Amino acid sequence: MTKDRGERVLVTGGAGYVGSVLVPKLLQAGYKVRVLDLYLYGEQVFDPVRGNPDLEEVKGDLRDRVLVASAVRGCDGVIHLACISNDPSFELDPELGKSINFDAFEPLVDLSREAGVKRFIYASSSSVYGVKEDRNVTETLPLEPLTDYSKYKALCEEILLRKRAPGFVCLVLRPATVCGWSPRLRLDLTVNILSNHAYHNRKIKVFGGGQMRPNIHIQDMTDLYLNALVWEDEAIDGKIFNAGYENHTVSEIASIVREVVGRDVTVETTPTNDNRSYHISSEKIREELGFVPTHSIHDAVKDLVDAFESGRVPHPMDDPRYYNIRLMQQVSLR
C-alpha cells in the first residue's frame, strides 16, 4: 500500500474490543473502512462515527464465503481481528472455535489475494509460544501452543506466510494481552478484571500472583495497526513481531491497580494450581520498526476508572456483553 490516505481497509471483527477503538482511528486518519462483524456485543459501538460516509458496515459471518468475497472486493488492506477470542471462550465449543478461527482463515486469505488486496495484517497471539523458561521470549523461539486456541493461531500464521506473493504483503503480529477502555469493553482480561473489582468491590482477589502476564494498552495496539498500514513493504513483508510492553506478575498488576484506584482497596492472595507464566520480548519491533508503546498499565487503569465514574459502563458486574464467555453461552452461535 502507498502512504497516501484514502485506501479502503477491511477490518474483520471491527466491532470487537480492539476494533471498536481502531475503526474510528482509521477514519480519522482518512481511510475508508469496511467492517465485517456479527455484532454479537451490540451495534452501539459505532454510534459516534456512524454518520461518517467513509464507514461501511457489513453484518455477517466470516464463514460465509460469498459474503467474504464481497467484503474484500475493492479493499487495499485487510486487518484480520475476528475470532473466538481466548481459551475459555474457544473451549465452550471447540468445533465452533475451529470453524471461525481456522477453517475460515484460508478462504479469507485466498479471497483477499484474488481481490487485489495489497496488505494483509493478521492478529495472532503471544500465547502461541506456550510457557517458556526464557526471560526474553523472542520471535526466534519455537512455538509450543498449549491450547486449541493458540494452536490454530499458530497454524494460521503458517498459512498466511505461505500465501505471500508479489503485491500481497503479509504481516503477523503477536499481541500481548490488551488492556484499557473500549466502546466494546471487555472486563474479562487481567488488568480490566482487577480494575473492575477494585473500583466496585474495593477488593481484588489474586490467584497465585507470581505468574507473569505481558500487556499492551489498547491505544498502543491500535496505533500499531495504523502504523502497519504505512510501513514500507520490505520492512514488514513475511515478518512476525511480538507486540507487548510491560511484563508484570499478577501481584504487581494488582499493586498498580490499587495505587490508581485507592489505598482502601484490599488485595487477597490465594494459592492456585494454574501457574502458567507468559512473558514476551518486543525488542525486535522496536529495533526494526521503531515502534515503542507510549501508554502504561497505570494509564489503562486510570482510563477504566474514568469510564466507571462517568457512567459509561452500566452494570459492570453482571452485563454479559462485557464477558465473552457469558455472552457466548447466551447467543448459541453455531
C-alpha positions in Angstrom: 0.0 0.0 0.0 1.1 3.6 -0.5 1.4 6.1 2.3 -1.5 8.1 0.8 -4.7 8.1 2.7 -7.9 7.2 1.0 -7.3 3.4 0.7 -10.1 1.1 1.8 -9.4 -1.2 4.7 -11.4 -4.2 5.7 -11.4 -4.8 9.5 -12.8 -8.2 10.3 -14.1 -8.3 13.9 -14.1 -4.5 13.7 -16.9 -4.1 16.3 -14.9 -6.0 18.9 -12.8 -4.9 21.8 -9.8 -3.7 19.7 -11.7 -3.0 16.5 -14.1 -0.5 18.1 -11.1 1.7 19.1 -9.2 1.1 15.8 -12.0 1.8 13.3 -12.6 5.5 14.5 -8.8 6.0 14.4 -8.7 4.7 10.8 -11.5 7.0 9.8 -9.8 10.0 11.4 -6.6 9.1 9.5 -8.5 9.3 6.2 -9.1 5.7 5.4 -12.3 4.3 4.0 -13.2 1.5 6.4 -15.4 -1.6 5.9 -16.3 -3.6 9.0 -17.2 -7.2 8.8 -18.7 -8.4 12.2 -21.5 -10.3 13.7 -22.1 -7.5 16.2 -22.8 -10.0 19.0 -21.9 -7.5 21.6 -24.1 -4.7 20.3 -24.3 -2.3 17.4 -23.9 0.9 19.5 -20.1 0.9 19.5 -20.0 2.9 16.3 -22.8 5.4 17.2 -20.3 8.3 17.4 -19.0 7.7 13.8 -21.9 6.1 12.1 -22.7 9.1 10.1 -19.2 9.1 8.5 -19.6 8.4 4.8 -16.3 6.5 4.8 -17.6 3.9 7.2 -19.3 0.8 5.7 -20.7 -1.9 8.0 -21.3 -5.4 6.9 -23.1 -7.5 9.5 -22.4 -11.1 8.8 -20.4 -14.3 9.4 -16.7 -14.8 8.4 -17.6 -18.3 7.4 -19.9 -17.1 4.7 -17.6 -17.3 1.6 -19.9 -15.3 -0.7 -20.2 -12.5 1.9 -16.4 -12.5 2.5 -15.8 -12.3 -1.3 -18.0 -9.3 -1.4 -16.4 -7.7 1.7 -12.8 -7.9 0.4 -13.8 -6.5 -3.0 -12.2 -3.1 -3.6 -10.1 -3.2 -0.5 -6.4 -2.3 -0.4 -5.7 -3.8 3.1 -7.2 -6.3 5.5 -6.7 -6.2 9.3 -7.9 -9.6 10.5 -9.1 -9.4 14.1 -12.2 -11.6 14.0 -12.0 -14.8 16.1 -13.4 -16.6 19.1 -11.2 -14.8 21.5 -9.2 -16.5 24.3 -9.0 -20.1 25.6 -12.2 -20.2 27.8 -14.4 -18.9 25.0 -12.9 -21.2 22.5 -13.3 -24.3 24.8 -17.0 -23.6 25.2 -17.5 -25.0 21.7 -14.2 -26.2 20.1 -15.9 -27.0 16.8 -17.3 -23.5 16.6 -14.0 -22.0 17.5 -12.1 -24.1 14.9 -14.7 -23.2 12.2 -14.2 -19.4 12.8 -10.6 -19.2 13.9 -9.1 -21.7 11.5 -11.4 -23.1 8.8 -12.5 -19.6 7.7 -9.0 -18.2 7.6 -7.5 -19.7 4.4 -10.6 -18.7 2.3 -10.3 -15.2 3.7 -6.6 -15.0 2.7 -7.3 -16.5 -0.8 -10.2 -14.2 -1.5 -8.2 -11.2 -0.3 -5.4 -12.0 -2.6 -7.7 -12.7 -5.6 -9.5 -9.4 -4.9 -6.2 -7.5 -5.2 -5.7 -6.7 -1.6 -2.1 -5.4 -1.2 -1.5 -5.8 2.5 -2.9 -8.4 5.0 -2.3 -7.9 8.7 -3.0 -10.8 11.0 -3.7 -10.5 14.7 -2.1 -13.7 16.1 -1.3 -14.1 19.8 1.7 -14.3 22.1 0.1 -17.4 23.6 1.5 -19.4 20.6 4.8 -19.7 22.5 3.3 -21.7 25.4 5.1 -21.4 28.7 8.8 -20.7 28.3 11.6 -20.6 30.9 13.5 -18.0 28.9 13.3 -14.5 30.3 13.1 -13.0 26.9 10.7 -14.8 24.7 11.6 -13.7 21.2 10.2 -14.4 17.8 13.0 -16.9 17.1 11.9 -19.4 19.8 9.9 -22.5 18.7 6.1 -22.4 19.1 4.6 -24.7 21.7 0.9 -23.8 21.9 -0.8 -25.3 24.9 -4.5 -25.0 23.8 -6.5 -25.3 20.6 -7.0 -21.6 20.5 -3.3 -20.9 20.4 -2.6 -23.9 18.2 -4.9 -22.6 15.5 -3.4 -19.1 15.8 0.0 -20.6 15.0 -1.4 -22.7 12.1 -3.0 -19.6 10.6 0.4 -17.8 10.7 1.9 -20.6 8.6 -1.0 -20.4 6.1 -0.7 -16.6 5.7 3.1 -16.6 5.2 2.8 -19.5 2.7 0.4 -17.3 0.7 2.7 -14.4 0.3 3.1 -13.2 -3.3 4.4 -10.2 -5.1 2.0 -7.4 -4.4 0.4 -9.2 -1.5 2.3 -8.2 1.7 1.7 -10.3 4.7 2.4 -9.3 8.4 1.9 -11.4 11.5 1.6 -9.6 14.9 1.6 -11.5 18.2 0.0 -9.2 20.7 0.3 -9.4 24.4 -3.0 -9.2 26.4 -4.6 -5.9 25.6 -5.9 -3.7 28.4 -7.8 -0.4 28.8 -11.2 1.1 27.9 -13.0 0.5 24.7 -16.6 1.2 23.5 -16.9 -2.6 23.3 -15.4 -3.1 26.7 -14.1 -6.5 27.9 -14.0 -7.0 31.7 -12.6 -10.5 31.4 -8.9 -9.6 30.9 -6.4 -9.4 33.7 -5.9 -5.6 34.1 -9.5 -4.9 33.3 -10.8 -7.6 35.7 -8.7 -6.3 38.6 -9.6 -2.7 37.9 -13.3 -3.5 37.8 -13.3 -5.4 41.1 -11.0 -2.8 42.8 -13.3 0.1 41.8 -16.7 -1.6 42.5 -15.9 -4.0 45.3 -12.8 -2.3 46.8 -11.3 -5.7 46.8 -9.0 -7.7 44.5 -8.6 -11.5 44.5 -5.2 -12.7 43.2 -4.8 -16.4 42.5 -1.1 -17.3 42.9 0.3 -13.9 41.9 3.8 -14.9 40.7 2.7 -15.6 37.2 4.0 -13.2 34.5 1.5 -11.5 32.2 2.6 -9.3 29.3 0.2 -6.5 28.5 -0.2 -3.7 25.9 -2.5 -0.7 26.1 -5.4 -0.7 23.6 -4.3 2.7 22.3 -0.8 1.4 21.6 -2.2 -1.7 20.0 -4.5 0.2 17.6 -1.7 2.7 16.8 0.4 -0.3 15.8 -2.2 -1.4 13.3 -2.3 2.1 11.9 1.5 2.0 11.5 1.3 -1.4 9.9 -0.7 0.1 7.0 2.1 2.5 6.1 5.4 0.9 6.9 7.4 0.1 3.7 6.7 -3.3 2.2 10.2 -4.6 2.7 10.2 -3.7 6.4 7.2 -6.0 7.2 6.6 -8.5 4.4 6.7 -12.0 5.6 7.7 -10.9 9.1 6.5 -11.7 12.6 6.6 -9.3 15.5 5.7 -9.6 19.2 3.7 -6.6 20.4 3.8 -6.1 24.1 5.1 -3.6 26.6 5.1 -4.5 30.3 5.8 -8.0 31.6 4.5 -7.9 35.2 3.4 -10.5 37.7 -0.2 -10.6 38.5 0.6 -9.4 42.0 2.5 -6.4 40.5 -0.5 -5.6 38.3 -2.8 -5.8 41.4 -0.4 -3.3 43.1 -0.6 -0.9 40.2 -4.4 -1.1 40.2 -4.6 -0.4 43.9 -2.3 2.5 43.5 -4.6 4.1 41.0 -8.0 3.1 42.4 -7.3 3.8 46.1 -5.3 2.7 49.1 -8.5 1.4 50.7 -8.6 -1.4 48.1 -7.6 -4.7 49.7 -5.7 -7.4 47.9 -6.4 -11.0 48.8 -3.9 -13.6 47.6 -4.8 -17.3 47.4 -2.9 -20.4 46.1 -3.6 -21.7 42.6 -2.8 -24.8 40.6 -2.6 -22.6 37.5 1.0 -21.3 37.5 1.2 -20.7 33.7 3.5 -17.7 33.2 3.8 -15.8 30.0 6.4 -13.1 29.1 7.5 -11.8 25.7 10.2 -9.6 24.3 9.2 -6.7 22.0 12.7 -5.7 21.2 12.5 -6.8 17.5 9.6 -4.4 16.7 11.4 -1.6 18.5 14.7 -2.2 16.7 13.4 -2.9 13.2 10.4 -0.6 13.0 10.9 1.9 15.8 7.6 1.1 17.5 7.6 1.8 21.2 4.4 1.9 23.2 3.6 5.2 24.9 0.9 4.0 27.3 1.1 2.0 30.5 -0.9 -0.3 32.7 -1.3 2.7 35.0 -2.9 4.6 32.1 -5.2 1.7 31.3 -6.5 1.5 34.9 -7.0 5.3 35.0 -9.0 5.2 31.8 -11.2 2.4 33.2 -11.8 4.3 36.4 -12.7 7.4 34.4 -15.2 5.3 32.4 -16.7 3.8 35.6 -17.1 7.3 37.2 -18.6 8.8 34.1 -21.3 6.1 33.8 -20.1 4.7 30.5 -20.0 1.2 31.9 -23.5 0.4 33.2 -23.9 -2.9 35.2 -20.2 -3.8 35.0 -20.5 -6.9 37.2 -23.5 -8.7 35.6 -24.0 -7.4 32.0 -22.9 -10.4 29.7 -21.7 -8.1 26.9 -18.5 -7.3 29.0 -17.7 -11.0 29.4 -17.0 -13.1 26.3 -17.8 -16.4 27.8 -21.1 -15.3 29.3 -22.3 -13.8 26.1 -21.2 -16.8 24.1 -23.3 -19.0 26.4 -26.3 -16.8 25.7 -26.2 -16.4 21.9 -25.9 -20.1 20.9 -23.8 -19.3 17.9 -23.4 -22.2 15.5 
